[in-house]
Amino acid sequence: MEEQEKNKRKGKNRKLKIGSFIVALFLIVYIPSLFHWMGGSSIHTDLIRMGTIEDSINVDGIVVRNEEVLISPFNGKCIREAEEGEKVPYNFGVATILNDSSEKILSNIKTLDLRITQALKERNKNQNFFSDDIKKLDSDIDKDVTSIIGSSNNDDMSGIKQYTDDINSLIQKKTQIMGNGGTPDAFLNSLYQQKKNLNDQLKQNTREIISKYPGIISYSTDGNEAVLNPEAISQLAVKTINSIKAGKPVKNANIIVQAGKPFAKIIKDFEYHMVFVLDAQDAGSFKIGDSVKVRMNDIAQVVSASVEYKSNEESGKCILSVSTDQYTNQISGLRRINADLIKSSYSGLEVPVSSLKNIDLSNGKADIFVLDANYATLKQVKITGKNKENAIIENFEGQKEDSIALYDTYIVNPTNIKEGQMINQ
């Protein structure tokens, strides 16, 4: 029994030794890998690339222009004579207004045009059918005329009357065939007279609208033309600007109009104003006379503008007005716009702000870890511009050692990275 107990204890000890050996082997093999996984593989790297960043504010605003509205003389329909946003000279017919009864007159004219076309086709068919007969009649007429001339030259007047009677008879036959004096022609003349009468009625029920100023034509009106003019910008309130609704540019060729109300407008000046409501803190970045870039997202264009007006703070808000003369025709039908006010823009070597350490904006410098033969090397760089996400960096003037270059590998997340640390990529 004792021998058996000893053997059992030996077996247990042997198993413990084997288990301890396996645990130790696990620790030797896998613990370094675990540290590598927790440290090395979570260190993200990237290449320094060229890029452009901007510090901008996205904001909705309104367009204010020097506009002269055109009034409709009566209810009806407007037929545009120019395209939206087209430049028109002084005394140019920009539209024709048809009153309600004009549509019926136009319909009747179209019906008459169809009847006239059909009558002309029938007459042409008749003329084509008798074309050979007409040619023979013309030939006979020519012969009789030649005979009359010959008799006159010979002082023989006896046959002239007969020749004349024959010519008259031939002409009458030709006229009957061609319909110039018969029923078909009388029917056509009647149709033409009816059309003339309708056209006279149409003139009495239409009005051509003439531009009194040269400028850009727009067929989009919103009723704010009198209020939203350049001289009144300084009188605008934040509430007024926010209440202005976006008008929809007219795309149809015909517009329904009402008597005494605007249906179109002439933009008299190419220069226009974009007026925005900004948080007072954002407005503090702009001063009157500053040049600013504005990205007009409605037409995907960037314009150069000048700050013309900035109001005092009103409940934490300020009104900012900028002016430009670019793309006036492209936004002729717009009242509300969405824009990015670009305060600054920088181009150069671009990296995330999160990759920089020891940022000192007062002196415009920071540190960045760059890999040198797989070792983290801390290099000082100059910050030329930044926004919340990215920064544009460059070397200091005269900096040769520890300089950075395009396509250098840098550490994206440098937290807990130490100088000289080996980085496994």
C-alpha positions in Angstrom: 0.0 0.0 0.0 2.8 2.4 0.9 4.5 1.6 -2.4 1.4 2.5 -4.3 1.0 5.8 -2.4 4.6 6.7 -3.2 4.0 6.0 -6.9 0.9 8.2 -6.9 2.8 11.1 -5.3 5.6 10.7 -7.8 3.1 10.7 -10.7 1.5 13.9 -9.3 4.8 15.6 -8.9 5.8 14.6 -12.5 2.5 16.2 -13.8 3.1 19.3 -11.8 6.6 19.6 -13.3 5.3 19.1 -16.8 2.5 21.7 -16.2 4.9 24.2 -14.8 7.2 23.7 -17.8 4.3 24.3 -20.2 3.3 27.5 -18.3 6.9 28.8 -18.3 7.2 28.0 -22.1 3.9 29.9 -22.7 5.3 32.9 -20.8 8.5 32.9 -22.7 6.9 32.5 -26.1 3.7 34.5 -25.9 4.3 37.3 -23.4 6.7 39.2 -25.7 4.2 38.8 -28.5 1.5 40.1 -26.2 3.5 43.2 -25.4 4.3 43.7 -29.1 0.5 43.4 -29.9 -0.4 45.9 -27.2 2.3 48.3 -28.1 3.9 48.0 -31.5 0.9 47.1 -33.7 -1.2 49.9 -32.2 1.3 52.5 -33.3 -0.1 53.8 -36.6 2.2 55.4 -39.2 1.6 57.3 -42.4 3.4 59.3 -45.1 3.7 63.0 -45.1 1.8 64.3 -48.1 1.0 67.6 -49.8 -2.4 69.1 -49.0 -4.5 72.2 -48.6 -6.4 73.1 -45.5 -8.7 76.1 -44.8 -10.2 77.8 -41.8 -13.8 78.5 -42.8 -17.3 79.0 -41.5 -20.3 77.5 -43.2 -23.3 79.8 -43.1 -26.6 80.5 -44.8 -27.2 84.0 -46.1 -29.2 86.2 -48.6 -28.2 88.0 -51.8 -28.9 91.7 -51.9 -28.8 93.5 -55.3 -29.8 96.7 -57.0 -32.9 95.5 -58.7 -35.7 97.1 -60.8 -38.9 95.1 -60.9 -41.1 94.8 -64.0 -44.9 95.0 -63.4 -47.5 93.0 -65.4 -50.2 95.2 -67.0 -52.9 92.5 -66.7 -53.6 88.9 -65.7 -52.3 86.3 -68.1 -49.2 84.7 -69.3 -45.6 86.0 -69.8 -43.6 84.8 -72.7 -39.9 85.3 -72.0 -37.9 86.9 -74.8 -34.5 86.4 -73.0 -32.9 83.7 -70.9 -32.6 83.8 -67.1 -29.4 85.6 -66.2 -28.9 87.0 -69.7 -27.4 90.5 -70.2 -29.9 92.8 -71.9 -29.4 96.4 -73.2 -31.6 99.4 -72.6 -34.9 99.5 -74.5 -34.9 95.7 -75.1 -38.1 93.7 -75.3 -37.6 91.2 -72.4 -41.1 89.7 -72.4 -44.5 89.7 -74.0 -47.6 89.6 -71.7 -50.7 87.9 -73.1 -54.0 88.4 -71.3 -56.4 85.6 -70.5 -58.4 86.0 -73.8 -55.2 85.8 -75.8 -54.8 82.1 -75.3 -58.1 81.5 -77.1 -57.0 83.8 -79.9 -53.7 82.0 -80.2 -55.5 78.7 -80.4 -57.8 80.0 -83.2 -54.7 81.2 -85.1 -53.1 77.8 -84.8 -56.3 76.2 -86.1 -56.4 78.6 -89.1 -52.7 77.9 -89.8 -53.5 74.2 -90.1 -56.5 74.9 -92.4 -54.4 77.2 -94.6 -51.6 74.6 -94.8 -54.1 72.0 -95.9 -55.7 74.3 -98.5 -52.3 75.1 -100.0 -51.5 71.3 -100.2 -54.7 70.7 -102.1 -54.0 73.6 -104.5 -50.5 72.4 -105.1 -51.7 68.9 -105.8 -54.1 70.3 -108.5 -51.3 72.3 -110.1 -49.0 69.3 -110.2 -51.8 67.2 -111.7 -52.3 69.6 -114.6 -48.7 70.6 -115.0 -48.5 69.3 -118.6 -51.7 71.1 -119.5 -50.3 74.3 -118.1 -47.1 74.0 -120.1 -49.1 73.5 -123.3 -51.3 76.5 -122.5 -48.1 78.6 -121.9 -46.7 77.4 -125.2 -49.9 78.3 -127.1 -50.0 81.7 -125.5 -46.4 82.3 -126.5 -47.3 81.4 -130.1 -50.3 83.8 -130.2 -48.1 86.6 -128.8 -45.5 85.9 -131.4 -48.2 86.0 -134.2 -49.5 89.4 -132.9 -46.0 90.8 -133.0 -45.4 89.5 -136.5 -48.8 90.9 -137.8 -47.9 94.3 -136.2 -44.6 94.3 -137.9 -46.3 93.6 -141.3 -49.0 96.2 -140.7 -51.6 93.4 -140.9 -54.2 94.1 -138.2 -56.8 91.7 -139.5 -55.8 88.8 -137.3 -54.8 90.6 -134.1 -58.3 90.5 -132.6 -58.5 86.7 -133.1 -55.1 86.2 -131.6 -56.1 88.4 -128.6 -59.3 86.5 -128.1 -57.4 83.2 -128.2 -54.8 84.5 -125.6 -57.7 85.6 -123.2 -59.3 82.2 -123.6 -56.0 80.4 -122.9 -55.3 82.6 -119.8 -58.8 81.9 -118.5 -58.2 78.1 -118.8 -54.9 78.4 -117.1 -56.4 80.4 -114.3 -59.2 77.8 -113.8 -56.6 75.0 -113.6 -54.3 76.9 -111.1 -57.2 78.2 -109.0 -56.0 81.7 -108.9 -59.4 83.2 -109.7 -61.7 80.3 -108.7 -63.2 78.9 -105.6 -60.0 77.4 -104.0 -58.2 80.8 -104.1 -61.2 82.6 -102.7 -61.3 80.1 -99.8 -57.6 80.7 -99.1 -58.1 84.5 -99.2 -60.9 84.1 -96.7 -58.7 82.1 -94.3 -55.9 84.7 -94.7 -58.4 87.5 -93.8 -59.6 85.6 -90.8 -56.0 85.2 -89.6 -55.3 88.9 -90.1 -58.3 89.8 -88.0 -57.2 87.5 -85.2 -53.7 88.9 -85.3 -55.2 92.4 -84.9 -57.2 91.2 -81.9 -54.0 89.6 -80.5 -52.1 92.8 -80.7 -54.8 94.5 -78.7 -54.6 91.9 -76.0 -50.8 91.7 -75.6 -48.2 94.0 -74.2 -44.4 94.0 -75.0 -42.4 94.8 -71.9 -39.3 96.9 -72.6 -36.3 97.2 -70.3 -35.7 100.7 -69.0 -32.2 99.9 -67.9 -29.3 97.8 -69.1 -28.5 94.9 -66.9 -29.2 91.2 -66.2 -32.7 89.9 -66.6 -34.2 87.6 -64.0 -37.7 86.1 -64.0 -37.6 85.1 -60.3 -39.2 87.6 -58.0 -39.9 87.2 -54.3 -41.4 90.5 -53.1 -38.3 91.5 -51.3 -36.8 93.6 -54.1 -37.8 96.9 -52.5 -36.5 96.0 -49.0 -33.4 94.2 -49.9 -31.3 96.8 -51.6 -27.6 97.8 -50.9 -28.6 101.1 -49.2 -30.8 99.3 -46.7 -28.2 96.6 -45.5 -27.2 98.6 -42.4 -30.9 98.8 -41.4 -31.5 95.0 -41.6 -32.2 93.1 -38.4 -31.1 89.5 -37.7 -34.8 88.5 -37.5 -35.5 90.0 -40.9 -32.6 88.2 -42.6 -33.5 84.8 -41.0 -37.1 85.2 -42.1 -36.3 85.6 -45.8 -37.3 82.4 -47.7 -35.5 80.9 -50.6 -37.1 81.6 -53.9 -37.1 79.1 -56.7 -35.6 80.1 -60.1 -38.1 80.0 -62.9 -37.2 77.4 -65.5 -40.4 77.3 -67.6 -40.5 79.4 -70.8 -44.0 80.8 -69.8 -44.9 82.4 -66.5 -48.4 83.0 -65.1 -48.6 86.7 -64.2 -51.1 88.9 -62.2 -52.1 92.5 -62.9 -50.1 95.1 -61.0 -47.6 92.6 -59.6 -43.9 92.0 -60.4 -43.1 89.1 -62.7 -39.4 89.9 -63.6 -36.6 92.2 -62.6 -33.6 93.9 -64.1 -30.4 93.6 -62.0 -28.9 97.0 -62.7 -25.4 96.5 -61.2 -23.0 93.6 -61.6 -21.8 94.1 -58.0 -24.0 92.4 -55.4 -23.9 91.7 -51.6 -24.1 88.5 -49.6 -25.4 89.1 -46.1 -24.9 86.6 -43.3 -25.8 86.2 -39.7 -22.8 85.0 -37.7 -22.1 84.2 -34.1 -20.4 87.3 -32.6 -17.3 85.2 -31.9 -17.0 84.2 -35.6 -17.7 87.7 -36.8 -14.8 88.9 -34.7 -12.5 87.4 -37.3 -13.6 89.9 -39.9 -13.0 93.6 -40.3 -14.4 96.1 -42.7 -12.2 96.3 -45.8 -10.8 92.7 -45.4 -10.6 90.5 -48.4 -12.2 87.2 -48.1 -12.8 84.1 -50.2 -16.4 82.8 -50.4 -17.3 79.4 -51.6 -20.8 79.6 -53.0 -22.0 76.0 -52.6 -25.2 76.6 -54.7 -23.1 77.0 -57.8 -19.9 75.3 -56.6 -17.8 78.4 -57.2 -15.3 80.4 -55.1 -15.3 84.2 -55.4 -13.1 87.0 -54.1 -15.1 89.4 -51.9 -14.6 92.4 -49.7 -16.1 92.9 -46.2 -18.4 96.0 -46.6 -20.4 96.0 -43.4 -20.4 94.5 -39.9 -23.1 95.3 -37.4 -22.9 95.6 -33.6 -23.7 92.5 -31.6 -27.4 91.6 -31.3 -28.2 88.8 -28.9 -24.9 87.2 -29.5 -25.2 87.6 -33.3 -23.7 90.0 -35.9 -24.6 90.8 -39.4 -21.8 90.6 -41.9 -22.0 91.8 -45.5 -19.5 91.1 -48.3 -19.6 92.3 -51.9 -18.4 90.9 -55.2 -19.1 91.2 -58.9 -18.4 87.6 -59.9 -20.9 85.1 -61.2 -23.7 87.7 -61.0 -25.7 86.0 -63.9 -25.4 82.5 -62.4 -27.1 83.5 -59.2 -29.6 85.9 -60.7 -32.5 83.7 -59.6 -31.2 83.0 -56.1 -32.1 84.9 -52.9 -30.9 82.5 -50.2 -27.5 80.9 -50.5 -25.2 78.6 -48.6 -21.6 79.6 -48.4 -18.3 78.9 -46.7 -16.5 82.1 -45.5 -12.9 81.1 -45.9 -10.9 83.0 -43.3 -7.5 81.5 -44.4 -6.1 78.8 -46.6 -2.8 77.1 -46.5 -1.0 74.6 -48.8 2.1 72.4 -48.0 3.0 69.3 -46.1 -0.2 68.2 -44.4 -0.4 66.1 -41.2 -3.2 65.6 -38.5 -3.0 67.9 -35.6 -3.1 64.8 -33.4 0.3 63.7 -34.7 2.0 66.9 -33.3 3.4 67.2 -29.8 4.4 70.2 -27.8 2.3 72.6 -29.9 3.3 76.2 -29.4 1.0 78.4 -31.5 2.4 81.7 -30.2 5.7 80.8 -31.8 4.2 78.6 -34.5 6.1 75.5 -33.8 5.6 71.8 -32.7 7.3 68.4 -32.6 6.6 65.4 -34.7 7.9 61.8 -34.5 9.4 60.7 -37.8 10.8 57.2 -38.4 14.6 57.0 -39.1 15.5 53.4 -39.8 12.5 52.2 -37.8 13.4 54.3 -34.8 11.2 57.2 -33.6 13.0 60.5 -34.1 11.6 63.7 -32.7 11.9 66.7 -35.0 10.8 70.2 -34.6 8.6 71.8 -37.3 7.1 75.1 -38.1 3.3 75.4 -38.2 2.2 77.6 -41.2 -1.5 77.0 -40.7 -4.0 74.7 -39.0 -7.7 74.0 -38.4 -9.3 71.6 -36.0 -8.3 68.5 -37.8 -5.1 69.1 -39.8 -2.0 71.3 -39.9 0.4 72.5 -42.6 4.0 72.2 -41.5 7.4 73.0 -42.9 11.1 73.2 -41.9 12.4 76.3 -40.2 14.5 78.6 -42.4 18.0 77.3 -42.6 17.1 74.0 -40.9 19.1 71.2 -42.5 19.6 68.6 -39.8 16.5 67.0 -38.4 14.4 68.4 -41.3 11.3 66.7 -42.7 10.5 66.0 -46.3 7.6 64.9 -48.5 6.8 61.1 -48.0 8.7 60.8 -44.7 7.0 58.3 -42.4 5.5 59.8 -39.3 3.7 58.4 -36.2 0.0 59.3 -36.3 -0.6 58.7 -32.6 2.6 59.6 -30.7 1.1 59.2 -27.2 3.6 57.3 -24.9 6.2 57.2 -27.7 9.7 57.8 -26.6 12.7 59.2 -28.5 14.7 56.3 -30.0 11.9 53.8 -29.6 12.0 51.0 -32.2 8.8 50.9 -34.2 7.8 47.7 -36.0 5.7 48.6 -39.1 
